[in-house]
Amino acid sequence: MRIDFNHLQQWIHQDSRVLDLGCGDGTLLKYLMDSKQVKGYGLEIDPTQIELCIGRGVNVINQDLDDRGLGNFDDDSFDTVLMTQALQTMYAPDKVLDEMLRVGKECIITFPNFGHYKARFHLAFRGRMPVSDLLPYEWYNTPNIHFCTFKDFEVLCREKHINVLNRQVVNEHTNQTLGRLNPNLFGETAIYHLSK
């Protein structure tokens, strides 16, 4: 299981209602169903991933957030709304964030930190957009259309008066302590637990 999945599950309560946006193959939601007996749905647009969700026994809805949003869900329909490694792929991430907090009492978001020192060095010394395990796409085929850092995201939360309940920085292969000391420079992945 991905490192951000391991960390974010601590903020999800037993028997809660969960909506997982951009749920991929349903791995996270299936894990939460088995370990915390959550009830919920995943939203996904990729037909192959939807088939994998169904095969895992995960309730999944074929829905494009950029096109339809979350208008088919009532306010506070879920205890927690999740979005892992997908906010930066949305056309209007600020509006998606508003909708997540309308539909859920809390939300948990993870995203890659584009201010990480490896990305900075790659751009500074090679003159090209970085390609790595964390960001495995070339500039012309990346699904990432909004590049943000920890600081960018926290400014957005302040502007929208969003409460940051918890924030965690995780690194797949580097020192976790450095990430905690200076998350904007040394944190690979941001995990935010938010409420209205």
Secondary structure, DSSP 8 states (H G I E B T S, - for coil): --HHHHHHGGGS-TT-EEEEET-TTSHHHHHHHHHH--EEEEEE--HHHHHHHHHHT--EEE--HHHHTTTTS-TT-EEEEEEES-GGGSS-HHHHHHHHHHHEEEEEEEEE-TT-HHHHHIIIII-S----SSS-S-TTT-S------HHHHHHHHHHTT-EEEEEEEE-SSS-HHHHHH-HHHH-SEEEEEEE-
